[in-house]
Amino acid sequence: MSLAQTLSIDHSDSFKNELKRIVGAEHVLNSSEELDFYSSDIFDQKVLAELVVQPGTPEEVAAAVGLCTAAGYAVVPRGGGLSYTSGYLPIRAQSVIFDLARLNRIIEINAEDMYVTVEAGVTWHQLYEALRPLGLRTPYWGTVSGFHATIGGGLSQGSTHFGSAEFGPSGDSCLGLEVVIADGSIVKTGSAATPHRPSPFFRSYGPDLTGLFLNDTGALGFKVRATMKLIKAPPHQRYASIAFETIEQQMGAMAEVSRNRLASECGGWNPALVRRFGSADTAIQEDLKYLAGVLKTGSLLGGIRDVAKIALAGRRAWQDDVYLMHVTTDEFSSAAADEKAKAVEKIAATFGGKMIPASYPRAHRGRPFADMTEQARTEERTVPTHGIAPHSRAIEMAKNVHDIFAAHAELLERQGITWSLISSTLGTSATLVEPLIYYPDKRGAHYARIPKPGKQPPSFGEADPATIEALRTVRRAVGQMFMKNGCAHLQIGKSYPYKEGRAPETWALLKGIKDIVDPKGLINPGSLGLASE
């Protein structure tokens, strides 16, 4: 008998009324439309939650979690909703989803002790805009989807991009947390976990309890507040785009740039992604936004020069059968930035690279956070899958990915599925290898909720089951390959084979911790493979 069957679920009006008292009646949702939306991510849906609650303070989260678990409900945290690994999807019908978007306050910006404390629903874009006038930023400062993606979600799932080549993924920039566990208690971690003049300025005081709750995809508790490190924002940037003939050259150069700490962002595209970016059917308005982004970065003259080169050459430079490396460097002086740029160029030449106009990394910094409403206007979807490998295995992993897609080529072509490969360096030791899979899908529960401002959302139908099964097949194959090669993952959720890839002793310890903080298995059951029965 499953745990869900043994629990006594309180469906009484008194339970629901108490929940409404805690968070406000308007913040307890149970319409079919709302449940359909909140119970789906950008790729999947498992079962519908019974309720959605939208608490407005950490104290409301704690009280509502305690009430729900006491009544026998599973509780699931949700951030910006842009996950694709079922991290916040309930697997039991008796589940309550906690939409944490209302926890959107920046609590403290401390420029003297160099930290910032925020609630979990603050977006990376919101924090970036608050810190920019002060000349400050967090070391890792957000994912591409940071216009919608939240800091709580980024720390729970693990995220990478801006600043990751130098400072690693999101969790490496975190100093401390406030976490709601299953009984409704709020646990503090780091130096703030003291009754004596608490301050969240330091993480490593005793065992690293902060790290325990990072990248858990909500399996151990709900992050309600987070403190992040601050750094002075480097005012000088340099950009480089380099074309290579082979993946060995491209990824070899990326690893060497990483080892020498020359980049804040260092990413690679395979030819399929290069051709996709340079496709003639790119919308004119998107090209104009892209060029505006180029002009917003660096010196006006430098931006104009890159725009002129694009205008003269069109997109021809992006349609060649090449592997591209894009590099952004941050520094505190122009001379130091120039020195790093020359070092990048020297490494690229050593690996046979050819410099091309650095329009993409310039534009990417000019408008760093993608507005996901654009994806609500198309019936093509994108779902990634990834593995994080040491530099020494990254080329092998990329070739393995190519082999897997080649082995499934007939199936994918039959379903109208295509793919490309993106890679990026994390700190000095790791490379993220990430195939992006493109597929037709008319489902709209998720995307239709974020339409273009002033426009009606598109109408969508149902997904083709054969297409979705083909996607699951190839994603499983890629995930298994990464696991068998000792790769790591972010956004583990309920999709990656986490338990299968852990040593028995390690898994037993994690399960023991889960049993302590969540003895009934009601905090996001199924995440990390925990409490999935």
C-alpha positions as CSV (number, residue, x, y, z in Angstrom):
1,M,0.0,0.0,0.0
2,S,1.3,3.4,-0.9
3,L,2.0,6.2,1.6
4,A,-0.8,8.2,0.0
5,Q,-3.3,5.5,0.7
6,T,-2.3,5.2,4.4
7,L,-2.6,8.9,5.2
8,S,-5.9,10.4,6.4
9,I,-6.6,13.3,4.1
10,D,-8.7,16.1,5.6
11,H,-11.1,17.3,2.9
12,S,-13.3,19.2,5.3
13,D,-14.5,22.8,4.8
14,S,-12.8,23.7,8.1
15,F,-9.4,22.8,6.6
16,K,-10.0,24.9,3.5
17,N,-11.4,27.8,5.5
18,E,-8.3,27.8,7.7
19,L,-6.1,27.8,4.6
20,K,-8.0,30.8,3.3
21,R,-7.6,32.5,6.6
22,I,-3.9,32.1,6.5
23,V,-3.2,33.3,2.9
24,G,-6.5,35.1,2.0
25,A,-9.4,33.6,0.2
26,E,-8.4,35.0,-3.1
27,H,-5.1,33.2,-2.9
28,V,-6.6,29.7,-2.6
29,L,-7.2,28.5,-6.2
30,N,-9.2,25.4,-7.2
31,S,-10.7,26.1,-10.7
32,S,-9.9,23.6,-13.4
33,E,-8.1,26.2,-15.4
34,E,-5.8,27.3,-12.6
35,L,-5.1,23.7,-11.5
36,D,-4.2,22.8,-15.2
37,F,-1.8,25.6,-15.4
38,Y,0.0,25.2,-12.1
39,S,0.2,21.4,-12.5
40,S,2.2,21.7,-15.7
41,D,5.7,22.8,-16.5
42,I,7.0,23.7,-20.0
43,F,7.2,20.1,-21.0
44,D,5.0,17.9,-18.9
45,Q,2.0,17.3,-16.7
46,K,1.5,14.3,-14.3
47,V,-1.6,14.7,-12.1
48,L,-3.7,17.7,-11.1
49,A,-3.1,19.2,-7.7
50,E,-6.2,19.6,-5.5
51,L,-5.4,23.2,-4.5
52,V,-3.0,26.0,-5.3
53,V,-2.1,28.5,-2.5
54,Q,-0.3,31.8,-3.0
55,P,1.2,32.8,0.4
56,G,2.5,36.4,0.7
57,T,5.1,36.0,3.5
58,P,7.5,33.4,4.8
59,E,5.3,33.1,7.9
60,E,2.2,32.4,5.7
61,V,4.2,29.7,3.9
62,A,5.2,28.1,7.2
63,A,1.6,28.1,8.6
64,A,0.1,26.8,5.4
65,V,2.7,24.0,5.0
66,G,2.1,22.9,8.6
67,L,-1.6,22.9,8.1
68,C,-1.5,21.0,4.9
69,T,0.9,18.3,6.1
70,A,-1.0,17.8,9.3
71,A,-4.1,17.3,7.1
72,G,-2.3,14.6,5.1
73,Y,-1.6,16.6,1.9
74,A,1.6,16.6,-0.1
75,V,3.0,20.1,-0.6
76,V,4.9,21.2,-3.7
77,P,6.8,24.5,-4.1
78,R,6.7,26.4,-7.4
79,G,8.9,29.3,-8.5
80,G,8.8,31.0,-11.9
81,G,7.4,27.9,-13.5
82,L,10.0,27.5,-16.3
83,S,11.3,24.1,-15.3
84,Y,11.2,21.2,-17.7
85,T,12.1,18.2,-15.4
86,S,8.8,17.9,-13.5
87,G,10.5,19.5,-10.4
88,Y,7.2,21.1,-9.2
89,L,4.7,18.7,-10.7
90,P,2.7,16.8,-8.2
91,I,2.6,13.0,-8.5
92,R,-0.3,12.5,-6.1
93,A,-3.8,13.9,-6.5
94,Q,-3.9,14.9,-2.8
95,S,-1.4,17.7,-3.3
96,V,-1.3,21.4,-2.7
97,I,1.0,23.5,-4.9
98,F,2.6,26.6,-3.3
99,D,3.0,29.4,-5.8
100,L,5.7,31.5,-4.2
101,A,5.6,34.4,-6.7
102,R,4.1,36.8,-4.0
103,L,7.3,36.4,-2.0
104,N,8.9,39.1,-4.1
105,R,10.5,41.5,-1.7
106,I,14.2,42.5,-1.5
107,I,14.8,42.5,2.2
108,E,18.2,44.1,2.5
109,I,21.0,45.3,0.3
110,N,24.1,45.5,2.5
111,A,26.9,47.2,0.6
112,E,29.1,47.3,3.6
113,D,29.1,43.6,4.4
114,M,28.5,42.8,0.7
115,Y,25.4,40.6,0.8
116,V,21.8,40.9,-0.3
117,T,18.8,39.1,1.2
118,V,15.7,38.4,-0.9
119,E,12.5,36.5,-0.7
120,A,12.3,33.4,-2.8
121,G,9.9,34.9,-5.4
122,V,12.2,37.7,-6.4
123,T,13.3,37.2,-10.1
124,W,16.9,37.5,-11.3
125,H,15.8,40.4,-13.5
126,Q,14.3,42.2,-10.5
127,L,17.4,41.8,-8.4
128,Y,19.7,42.8,-11.3
129,E,17.7,46.0,-11.8
130,A,17.8,46.8,-8.1
131,L,21.6,46.3,-7.8
132,R,22.7,47.9,-11.1
133,P,22.3,51.6,-10.0
134,L,24.5,50.8,-7.0
135,G,27.3,49.4,-9.1
136,L,26.7,45.9,-7.5
137,R,25.7,42.5,-8.6
138,T,25.8,38.9,-7.3
139,P,28.7,36.8,-8.6
140,Y,26.4,34.5,-10.5
141,W,23.6,36.8,-11.6
142,G,21.0,34.8,-13.3
143,T,19.8,32.4,-16.0
144,V,18.6,33.4,-19.5
145,S,15.0,33.0,-18.3
146,G,15.6,35.4,-15.4
147,F,12.9,37.7,-16.6
148,H,10.5,35.2,-15.0
149,A,12.7,32.7,-13.2
150,T,13.0,33.3,-9.5
151,I,16.0,33.2,-7.1
152,G,14.3,30.6,-4.9
153,G,13.7,28.4,-8.0
154,G,17.3,28.9,-9.2
155,L,18.7,27.8,-5.8
156,S,16.3,24.9,-5.5
157,Q,16.8,23.6,-9.0
158,G,20.3,24.8,-9.7
159,S,20.9,27.2,-12.6
160,T,23.7,28.6,-14.6
161,H,24.6,31.3,-17.1
162,F,25.5,34.9,-16.3
163,G,28.8,34.8,-14.4
164,S,29.0,31.0,-14.4
165,A,32.2,30.6,-16.3
166,E,34.0,32.5,-13.5
167,F,31.8,31.9,-10.4
168,G,30.0,28.6,-11.1
169,P,26.3,27.8,-10.7
170,S,23.7,29.6,-8.6
171,G,24.3,27.8,-5.3
172,D,28.0,28.8,-5.3
173,S,26.9,32.5,-4.7
174,C,24.5,31.7,-1.8
175,L,25.5,32.6,1.8
176,G,22.4,31.4,3.7
177,L,18.8,30.3,3.6
178,E,15.5,30.3,5.4
179,V,13.7,27.1,4.7
180,V,10.3,25.8,5.7
181,I,10.3,22.1,6.5
182,A,7.4,19.7,6.7
183,D,6.1,20.5,10.1
184,G,5.9,24.3,9.4
185,S,9.2,25.2,11.2
186,I,11.5,27.8,9.6
187,V,15.1,26.6,9.6
188,K,17.9,29.2,9.2
189,T,21.3,28.3,7.8
190,G,24.7,30.0,7.8
191,S,25.9,32.7,10.2
192,A,22.3,34.1,10.7
193,A,21.3,30.9,12.5
194,T,22.0,32.4,15.9
195,P,20.0,34.3,18.5
196,H,23.0,36.6,19.2
197,R,23.1,39.6,16.8
198,P,22.3,37.4,13.7
199,S,23.7,38.5,10.3
200,P,23.8,36.4,7.1
201,F,27.3,37.4,6.2
202,F,29.1,34.0,6.3
203,R,28.1,30.6,5.1
204,S,30.7,28.1,6.4
205,Y,30.1,28.1,10.2
206,G,30.1,24.4,11.1
207,P,28.6,21.9,8.7
208,D,27.3,23.4,5.5
209,L,23.6,23.3,6.2
210,T,23.0,25.8,3.4
211,G,24.4,23.4,0.9
212,L,22.1,20.7,2.2
213,F,19.0,22.6,0.9
214,L,20.5,23.8,-2.4
215,N,19.8,21.9,-5.6
216,D,17.3,19.6,-3.7
217,T,14.5,20.6,-6.1
218,G,12.3,21.2,-3.1
219,A,12.6,17.7,-1.7
220,L,13.8,18.7,1.7
221,G,12.0,22.1,2.3
222,F,10.7,25.3,0.8
223,K,13.2,28.1,0.4
224,V,11.5,31.3,1.5
225,R,14.5,33.7,1.9
226,A,18.0,33.6,0.5
227,T,21.1,35.6,1.1
228,M,23.5,36.0,-1.8
229,K,27.0,37.4,-2.0
230,L,27.6,40.8,-3.6
231,I,30.5,42.0,-5.7
232,K,31.3,45.3,-7.3
233,A,30.0,45.1,-10.8
234,P,33.0,45.2,-13.2
235,P,32.5,48.2,-15.5
236,H,34.7,47.0,-18.5
237,Q,33.6,44.2,-20.8
238,R,35.2,42.6,-23.8
239,Y,33.4,40.2,-26.2
240,A,34.7,37.6,-28.6
241,S,33.1,35.1,-31.1
242,I,35.4,32.6,-32.6
243,A,34.7,30.0,-35.4
244,F,36.2,26.5,-35.4
245,E,36.1,23.7,-37.9
246,T,35.7,20.9,-35.3
247,I,34.2,20.3,-32.0
248,E,37.6,19.2,-30.6
249,Q,39.0,22.6,-31.4
250,Q,35.9,24.5,-30.0
251,M,35.6,22.6,-26.7
252,G,39.4,22.4,-26.3
253,A,39.6,26.2,-26.5
254,M,36.6,26.6,-24.1
255,A,38.3,24.4,-21.5
256,E,41.5,26.4,-21.8
257,V,39.8,29.7,-21.4
258,S,38.0,28.3,-18.4
259,R,41.2,27.0,-16.8
260,N,42.8,30.4,-17.1
261,R,39.7,32.2,-15.6
262,L,39.4,34.5,-18.6
263,A,35.6,34.6,-19.0
264,S,32.5,35.4,-17.1
265,E,30.5,33.5,-19.8
266,C,32.0,31.1,-22.2
267,G,29.6,29.1,-24.4
268,G,29.7,27.0,-27.6
269,W,27.3,26.3,-30.4
270,N,27.3,23.4,-32.8
271,P,26.6,24.0,-36.5
272,A,22.9,23.2,-36.2
273,L,22.5,26.0,-33.7
274,V,24.7,28.4,-35.7
275,R,22.5,27.8,-38.8
276,R,19.3,28.1,-36.7
277,F,20.4,31.4,-35.3
278,G,21.2,32.6,-38.9
279,S,18.0,31.3,-40.4
280,A,16.4,33.7,-42.9
281,D,13.0,33.3,-41.3
282,T,14.1,35.1,-38.1
283,A,11.5,37.8,-37.5
284,I,12.5,41.3,-38.4
285,Q,11.4,42.7,-35.1
286,E,13.7,40.2,-33.3
287,D,16.6,41.3,-35.5
288,L,16.0,44.9,-34.5
289,K,15.9,43.9,-30.8
290,Y,19.1,42.0,-31.3
291,L,20.9,45.0,-32.9
292,A,19.6,47.3,-30.2
293,G,21.2,44.9,-27.7
294,V,24.5,45.2,-29.5
295,L,24.3,49.0,-29.3
296,K,23.6,49.0,-25.6
297,T,26.8,47.2,-24.6
298,G,30.3,48.6,-24.4
299,S,31.3,51.8,-26.2
300,L,28.9,53.3,-28.6
301,L,31.5,53.2,-31.4
302,G,32.2,49.5,-30.7
303,G,28.5,48.7,-30.8
304,I,28.0,50.6,-34.1
305,R,30.9,48.8,-35.7
306,D,29.4,45.4,-34.9
307,V,25.9,46.5,-36.1
308,A,27.5,47.8,-39.3
309,K,29.2,44.5,-39.9
310,I,26.0,42.6,-39.4
311,A,24.1,44.9,-41.7
312,L,26.8,44.5,-44.4
313,A,27.1,40.8,-44.2
314,G,23.5,40.0,-43.4
315,R,23.3,36.6,-41.6
316,R,25.8,34.9,-43.9
317,A,28.4,34.6,-41.2
318,W,25.9,32.6,-39.1
319,Q,25.0,30.1,-41.9
320,D,28.4,28.4,-42.2
321,D,29.1,24.8,-41.1
322,V,31.2,25.9,-38.1
323,Y,31.4,25.5,-34.3
324,L,31.2,28.9,-32.5
325,M,32.6,29.9,-29.2
326,H,31.2,33.1,-27.5
327,V,33.1,34.7,-24.7
328,T,32.3,37.7,-22.4
329,T,35.0,39.1,-20.1
330,D,34.4,41.4,-17.1
331,E,37.2,43.5,-15.6
332,F,37.7,46.6,-13.4
333,S,40.0,48.4,-15.8
334,S,40.2,48.8,-19.5
335,A,43.8,47.6,-19.6
336,A,43.0,44.4,-17.7
337,A,40.0,43.7,-19.9
338,D,42.2,44.2,-23.0
339,E,44.8,41.8,-21.6
340,K,42.2,39.1,-21.0
341,A,40.7,39.6,-24.5
342,K,44.2,39.2,-26.0
343,A,44.7,36.0,-24.0
344,V,41.4,34.6,-25.3
345,E,42.3,35.4,-28.9
346,K,45.7,33.7,-28.4
347,I,44.1,30.5,-27.1
348,A,41.6,30.6,-29.9
349,A,44.4,30.8,-32.5
350,T,46.2,27.9,-30.8
351,F,43.2,25.8,-31.4
352,G,42.7,27.0,-35.0
353,G,39.9,29.5,-34.3
354,K,39.0,32.4,-36.6
355,M,37.7,35.6,-35.0
356,I,34.4,36.9,-36.3
357,P,32.3,40.0,-35.2
358,A,31.3,39.5,-31.5
359,S,27.7,40.5,-32.1
360,Y,26.0,37.8,-30.2
361,P,27.7,38.1,-26.8
362,R,27.4,41.9,-27.1
363,A,23.6,41.7,-27.8
364,H,23.2,39.0,-25.1
365,R,24.6,41.4,-22.4
366,G,22.5,44.2,-23.9
367,R,19.3,42.4,-23.1
368,P,20.3,39.6,-20.8
369,F,17.0,38.2,-19.7
370,A,14.7,36.6,-22.3
371,D,11.0,37.4,-22.2
372,M,9.4,34.0,-22.4
373,T,6.2,35.5,-23.8
374,E,7.8,35.2,-27.2
375,Q,7.5,31.4,-27.0
376,A,3.8,31.8,-26.4
377,R,3.4,32.9,-30.0
378,T,4.6,29.7,-31.7
379,E,3.7,26.0,-31.8
380,E,7.4,25.0,-31.8
381,R,8.7,24.0,-28.3
382,T,12.2,23.6,-27.0
383,V,13.2,21.2,-24.2
384,P,16.8,20.8,-23.1
385,T,18.6,18.0,-21.4
386,H,22.1,18.2,-20.1
387,G,25.1,16.8,-18.3
388,I,28.0,18.4,-16.5
389,A,31.3,16.8,-17.2
390,P,34.9,17.5,-16.2
391,H,36.8,19.2,-19.0
392,S,38.7,16.0,-19.8
393,R,35.4,14.2,-20.7
394,A,33.4,17.0,-22.3
395,I,34.3,16.3,-25.9
396,E,33.6,12.6,-25.4
397,M,30.1,13.5,-23.9
398,A,29.3,15.8,-26.8
399,K,30.2,13.1,-29.3
400,N,28.1,10.6,-27.4
401,V,25.1,12.9,-27.6
402,H,25.6,13.1,-31.4
403,D,25.7,9.3,-31.6
404,I,22.5,9.0,-29.6
405,F,20.6,11.4,-31.8
406,A,22.0,9.7,-34.9
407,A,20.8,6.3,-33.6
408,H,17.3,7.8,-33.2
409,A,17.4,9.9,-36.4
410,E,14.6,8.0,-38.2
411,L,12.2,8.3,-35.2
412,L,12.9,12.0,-34.7
413,E,12.5,12.8,-38.3
414,R,9.2,11.0,-38.5
415,Q,7.9,13.2,-35.6
416,G,9.3,16.5,-36.9
417,I,11.9,16.7,-34.1
418,T,15.2,18.5,-34.6
419,W,18.0,19.3,-32.2
420,S,21.1,21.4,-31.7
421,L,23.9,21.4,-29.1
422,I,25.0,24.1,-26.7
423,S,27.8,24.0,-24.2
424,S,29.2,26.3,-21.5
425,T,32.0,26.3,-18.9
426,L,31.3,26.3,-15.2
427,G,34.1,27.6,-13.0
428,T,37.6,26.3,-13.9
429,S,36.8,22.5,-13.9
430,A,33.6,21.7,-15.7
431,T,31.7,21.9,-18.9
432,L,27.9,21.7,-19.3
433,V,26.9,19.8,-22.4
434,E,23.2,20.5,-23.4
435,P,21.3,19.2,-26.4
436,L,18.3,21.5,-27.2
437,I,15.4,19.5,-28.7
438,Y,12.8,21.3,-30.9
439,Y,9.4,19.7,-31.5
440,P,5.9,20.6,-32.6
441,D,3.4,20.8,-29.8
442,K,0.0,22.6,-29.7
443,R,-0.5,22.3,-26.0
444,G,-1.0,25.7,-24.4
445,A,-1.8,25.4,-20.7
446,H,1.6,26.9,-19.7
447,Y,2.5,29.2,-22.6
448,A,-1.0,30.7,-23.0
449,R,-0.7,32.2,-19.5
450,I,2.1,34.4,-20.6
451,P,0.9,36.1,-23.8
452,K,2.3,39.2,-25.3
453,P,1.1,42.3,-23.4
454,G,-2.1,43.6,-25.0
455,K,-2.6,40.5,-27.1
456,Q,-4.9,37.5,-26.7
457,P,-3.1,34.2,-26.1
458,P,-3.1,31.8,-28.9
459,S,-5.5,28.8,-28.9
460,F,-3.8,25.4,-28.7
461,G,-4.9,21.9,-29.0
462,E,-3.4,18.6,-27.8
463,A,0.1,17.2,-28.2
464,D,0.8,14.2,-30.5
465,P,1.4,11.3,-28.1
466,A,3.9,9.7,-30.5
467,T,5.9,12.9,-30.5
468,I,6.0,13.1,-26.8
469,E,7.0,9.5,-26.5
470,A,9.8,10.0,-29.0
471,L,11.1,12.9,-26.9
472,R,11.0,10.8,-23.7
473,T,12.9,8.0,-25.5
474,V,15.7,10.1,-26.6
475,R,15.9,12.1,-23.4
476,R,16.1,8.9,-21.4
477,A,18.9,7.6,-23.6
478,V,20.8,10.9,-23.1
479,G,20.2,10.9,-19.4
480,Q,21.4,7.3,-19.0
481,M,24.5,8.0,-21.0
482,F,25.4,11.0,-18.8
483,M,24.8,9.0,-15.6
484,K,27.0,6.1,-16.7
485,N,29.8,8.5,-17.4
486,G,29.7,10.1,-13.9
487,C,28.2,13.4,-15.0
488,A,26.3,15.8,-12.7
489,H,23.0,17.6,-13.3
490,L,21.1,20.7,-12.3
491,Q,17.3,20.8,-12.3
492,I,17.2,17.2,-11.4
493,G,13.5,17.3,-10.5
494,K,11.7,14.0,-11.2
495,S,13.4,13.4,-14.5
496,Y,17.1,12.6,-14.1
497,P,18.1,9.2,-12.7
498,Y,19.5,10.6,-9.5
499,K,19.1,7.6,-7.2
500,E,20.5,5.2,-9.8
501,G,23.6,7.3,-10.0
502,R,24.3,7.5,-6.3
503,A,26.4,5.1,-4.2
504,P,24.3,3.1,-1.8
505,E,25.9,4.7,1.3
506,T,25.3,8.2,-0.1
507,W,21.7,7.4,-1.0
508,A,21.0,6.0,2.5
509,L,22.4,9.2,4.1
510,L,20.2,11.4,1.9
511,K,17.2,9.3,2.6
512,G,17.9,9.5,6.4
513,I,18.0,13.3,6.2
514,K,14.7,13.3,4.3
515,D,13.2,11.1,7.0
516,I,14.3,13.7,9.7
517,V,13.0,16.8,8.0
518,D,10.0,15.2,6.3
519,P,9.1,12.0,8.1
520,K,5.8,11.4,6.3
521,G,7.3,12.1,2.8
522,L,5.0,15.0,2.1
523,I,7.4,17.6,0.9
524,N,7.4,17.4,-2.9
525,P,7.3,13.6,-3.1
526,G,9.2,12.1,-6.0
527,S,11.7,14.9,-6.3
528,L,15.2,13.4,-6.4
529,G,13.5,10.1,-6.3
530,L,12.7,10.5,-2.6
531,A,9.3,9.5,-1.2
532,S,8.1,8.5,-4.6
533,E,6.2,5.4,-3.6
